[in-house]
């Protein structure tokens, strides 16, 4: 019930295309859903995050779509660029006002071809 | 821009030895975390620390692990007797307090621990 399931495991997209990564969760107590970007040999970097009171959040080319009833959320990367090639992790947290731990998905290795 | 720093970047040790991984969180943050990532796998939570005590720990965080905030800036993870399976990348993270910032966890670059 604490798991966050992420798909696909890997994704290849042409430059300029849309990259879509999906995550699903079971625990309705989760109240914060961030996405992290990780380049090889680096730490995860916070990309964008959403709370369950909204269905969509957009920051530049990155959009999170959130479906509370389906317990799913997804990351859309518009106009994907080779520089976006990285591993993306979704995560979830509960007890948002108490610094709750992040539970990560398995990761998606994105490759954007020029 | 403030960032989380970690030292060393790579630590090689013999099985059974003690290691201390060090982190300097972002200065005004109040919550501190350690995570680990075994090569090619997902990031796993180890422990969270707030107000000078552990607030939560995972099953991985057994008696061989301990954390400490020895002064106002450093946050350390000690592994008393390392095992081969402790080989992983260890990430420190911190988050602030206040509306909507308490869950924004910022990660350091990690320490790669290799146990031989």
Interface residues (C-beta under 8 A of the other chain):
Chain A: X32 X34 X36 X42 X43 X44 X45 X46 X49 X89 X91 X93 X96 X97 X98 X99 X100 X101 X102 X103 X104 X105 X106 X107
Chain B: X4 X30 X31 X33 X35 X41 X42 X43 X44 X45 X48 X50 X55 X56 X58 X91 X95 X102 X103 X104 X105 X106 X107 X108 X109 X110
